[in-house]
Every structure is written in structure tokens, then in C-alpha cells.
Amino acid sequence: QVQLAESGGGSVQAGGSLRLSCATSGHIFSSNVMAWYRRAPGKQRELVARITNTDRIDYLDSVQGRFTISRDNTGKTVYLQMNYLKPADAAVYYCNVNNYFYTGAHYGYWGQGTQVTVYS
């Protein structure tokens, strides 16, 4: 079982920055993907950024160049540095971790979410 604890959300003026953290406990497989998703009111959940155990990184087009995903050297905490925030970035942000088995099957875990509010 893996548990995720997010922190770092809050309210910020447009153009400001926030850093989200997601600390994991439990067994993270050597083959894994850690990611941040978000859901804004009335919209579907979307993938914001993800990082694999081989450090392959992908970003949502609208955050490319403004957000940076990273993990600590233990591989158990993942961060999302968000710069130049826009009102459109306001959402509940969720941490997600997928453990991959050698068969390719995977099992995912979710954090409880952290609110990001951006005011103009």
C-alpha cells in the first residue's frame, strides 16, 4: 500500500509562484511514474506533468516552460514548482503514483488533493 501526502497549495496573485510537494510512504516500485493532475470546477481532470523512474518528463502544453516537476534523490517525494501562475491554473491538484509490474500492469494511488487559487 502506498500513501500520498500533498502540501504546498494556497492562494497566490497571478504571476506568482507555488511549490507543491507530495511525500509518499509505502513501497514504490523501481519502475514507476509520479505525476500531478488537476481538476478545475466544471472541467475534467487533466494531467499536468509526470516523471518516470528514468526521469522522462512530460508536461501539459499550457504549463510547459512555467511548471517544473522533479523528485528528490530518494525517489519518494515529487514536487511541482509552478511559476507565472495564471487564473486558468486554479484547480485542485492531485498527486498520483503508478507502480509498474514487470508484466506492464500497473497500480495507481492518489493523494487527497490540494487547492491552488490564483487571483488576478
Backbone hydrogen bonds in HBPLUS format (Angstrom, degrees):
<---DONOR---> <-ACCEPTOR-->    atom                        ^
c    i                          cat <-CA-CA->   ^        H-A-AA   ^      H-
h    n   atom  resd res      DA  || num        DHA   H-A  angle D-A-AA Bond
n    s   type  num  typ     dist DA aas  dist angle  dist       angle   num
A0003-GLN N   A0025-SER O   2.91 MM  22  5.23 159.4  1.95 144.2 150.9     1
A0025-SER N   A0003-GLN O   2.92 MM  22  5.23 146.3  2.03 147.9 154.9     2
A0005-ALA N   A0023-ALA O   2.90 MM  18  5.20 149.4  2.00 144.1 154.0     3
A0023-ALA N   A0005-ALA O   2.96 MM  18  5.20 160.3  2.00 145.0 140.8     4
A0007-SER N   A0021-SER O   2.89 MM  14  5.24 141.6  2.04 147.0 150.2     5
A0021-SER N   A0007-SER O   2.84 MM  14  5.24 162.2  1.88 148.2 150.9     6
A0010-GLY N   A0115-GLN O   2.93 MM 105  6.14 120.4  2.30 142.4 159.4     7
A0117-THR N   A0010-GLY O   2.83 MM 107  6.11 166.6  1.85 158.0 159.4     8
A0012-VAL N   A0117-THR O   2.89 MM 105  6.30 155.3  1.95 154.2 160.6     9
A0119-TYR N   A0012-VAL O   3.01 MM 107  6.38 152.9  2.08 145.2 153.8    10
A0016-GLY N   A0013-GLN O   2.91 MM   3  5.57 150.3  2.00 145.7 148.9    11
A0014-ALA N   A0119-TYR O   2.77 MM 105  5.67 147.2  1.87 156.9 153.1    12
A0015-GLY N   A0085-LEU O   2.69 MM  70  4.89 159.6  1.73 140.9 148.3    13
A0085-LEU N   A0016-GLY O   3.03 MM  69  5.52 177.8  2.03 153.5 153.9    14
A0018-LEU N   A0082-MET O   2.93 MM  64  5.25 150.2  2.02 143.6 153.3    15
A0082-MET N   A0018-LEU O   2.77 MM  64  5.25 168.4  1.78 176.8 178.8    16
A0020-LEU N   A0080-LEU O   2.88 MM  60  4.99 165.4  1.91 141.8 141.6    17
A0080-LEU N   A0020-LEU O   2.90 MM  60  4.99 149.8  1.99 138.5 140.7    18
A0022-CYS N   A0078-VAL O   2.84 MM  56  5.24 132.2  2.07 153.5 166.3    19
A0078-VAL N   A0022-CYS O   3.00 MM  56  5.24 155.7  2.06 141.3 145.5    20
A0024-THR N   A0076-LYS O   2.97 MM  52  5.45 146.6  2.08 154.7 165.3    21
A0100-TYR N   A0031-SER O   2.88 MM  69  5.35 167.5  1.90 160.0 155.8    22
A0053-ASN N   A0032-ASN O   3.03 MM  21  5.51 127.5  2.31 164.7 158.6    23
A0033-VAL N   A0098-ASN O   3.02 MM  65  5.24 149.9  2.12 141.4 150.1    24
A0098-ASN N   A0033-VAL O   2.87 MM  65  5.24 161.8  1.91 155.1 161.1    25
A0034-MET N   A0051-ILE O   2.91 MM  17  5.43 168.2  1.92 163.0 161.4    26
A0051-ILE N   A0034-MET O   2.78 MM  17  5.43 159.3  1.82 161.9 169.2    27
A0035-ALA N   A0096-ASN O   2.78 MM  61  5.08 158.0  1.83 156.9 158.9    28
A0096-ASN N   A0035-ALA O   2.85 MM  61  5.08 152.1  1.93 150.6 148.5    29
A0036-TRP N   A0049-ALA O   2.84 MM  13  5.41 160.0  1.88 159.5 163.0    30
A0048-VAL N   A0036-TRP O   2.81 MM  12  5.50 158.8  1.85 147.8 152.7    31
A0049-ALA N   A0036-TRP O   3.27 MM  13  5.41 158.1  2.32 142.0 145.0    32
A0037-TYR N   A0094-TYR O   2.81 MM  57  5.07 163.2  1.83 151.0 156.9    33
A0094-TYR N   A0037-TYR O   2.75 MM  57  5.07 159.9  1.79 134.8 141.9    34
A0038-ARG N   A0046-GLU O   2.91 MM   8  5.53 149.1  2.01 149.3 159.5    35
A0046-GLU N   A0038-ARG O   2.84 MM   8  5.53 157.8  1.89 156.1 162.8    36
A0039-ARG N   A0092-VAL O   2.92 MM  53  5.38 147.6  2.02 143.2 153.7    37
A0092-VAL N   A0039-ARG O   3.05 MM  53  5.38 171.5  2.06 137.0 136.4    38
A0043-LYS N   A0040-ALA O   2.99 MM   3  5.37 156.7  2.04 140.4 138.1    39
A0060-LEU N   A0048-VAL O   2.84 MM  12  4.96 151.0  1.92 145.6 140.0    40
A0050-ARG N   A0058-ASP O   3.03 MM   8  5.47 148.4  2.13 147.7 153.0    41
A0058-ASP N   A0050-ARG O   3.09 MM   8  5.47 153.2  2.17 146.3 152.4    42
A0052-THR N   A0056-ARG O   2.92 MM   4  5.22 151.1  2.00 143.3 152.8    43
A0055-ASP N   A0052-THR O   2.86 MM   3  4.96 156.4  1.92 111.3 113.8    44
A0063-VAL N   A0060-LEU O   3.01 MM   3  5.61 158.3  2.06 119.6 126.4    45
A0064-GLN N   A0061-ASP O   3.27 MM   3  5.27 148.7  2.38 100.1 109.0    46
A0066-ARG N   A0063-VAL O   2.89 MM   3  5.37 161.6  1.92 137.0 141.1    47
A0067-PHE N   A0063-VAL O   3.03 MM   4  5.60 155.4  2.10 162.3 160.5    48
A0083-ASN N   A0066-ARG O   3.00 MM  17  5.15 156.3  2.06 134.6 141.5    49
A0068-THR N   A0081-GLN O   2.81 MM  13  5.04 148.8  1.91 142.2 151.6    50
A0081-GLN N   A0068-THR O   2.82 MM  13  5.04 163.1  1.85 156.1 153.3    51
A0070-SER N   A0079-TYR O   3.19 MM   9  5.25 154.7  2.26 130.9 134.4    52
A0079-TYR N   A0070-SER O   2.74 MM   9  5.25 166.0  1.76 150.5 153.7    53
A0072-ASP N   A0077-THR O   2.96 MM   5  5.60 151.4  2.04 150.4 157.9    54
A0075-GLY N   A0072-ASP O   2.94 MM   3  5.38 150.7  2.03 110.7 120.1    55
A0089-ASP N   A0086-LYS O   2.83 MM   3  5.35 159.8  1.87 117.4 124.4    56
A0090-ALA N   A0087-PRO O   3.12 MM   3  5.55 164.3  2.15 112.9 117.9    57
A0091-ALA N   A0116-VAL O   3.03 MM  25  5.46 138.5  2.20 138.0 150.6    58
A0116-VAL N   A0091-ALA O   2.85 MM  25  5.46 158.5  1.89 158.5 165.8    59
A0093-TYR N   A0114-THR O   2.83 MM  21  5.25 171.2  1.83 150.7 147.9    60
A0114-THR N   A0093-TYR O   2.84 MM  21  5.25 145.3  1.96 139.1 150.5    61
A0111-GLY N   A0095-CYS O   2.95 MM  16  5.16 149.5  2.05 149.3 148.9    62
A0097-VAL N   A0109-TYR O   3.04 MM  12  5.29 156.4  2.10 140.1 146.9    63
A0109-TYR N   A0097-VAL O   2.81 MM  12  5.29 145.6  1.93 148.7 160.2    64
A0099-ASN N   A0107-TYR O   2.92 MM   8  5.37 161.6  1.96 156.3 153.0    65
A0107-TYR N   A0099-ASN O   2.93 MM   8  5.37 150.1  2.02 145.6 155.0    66
A0101-PHE N   A0105-ALA O   2.78 MM   4  5.42 169.2  1.79 163.6 167.5    67
A0104-GLY N   A0101-PHE O   2.91 MM   3  5.41 160.4  1.95 115.8 122.4    68
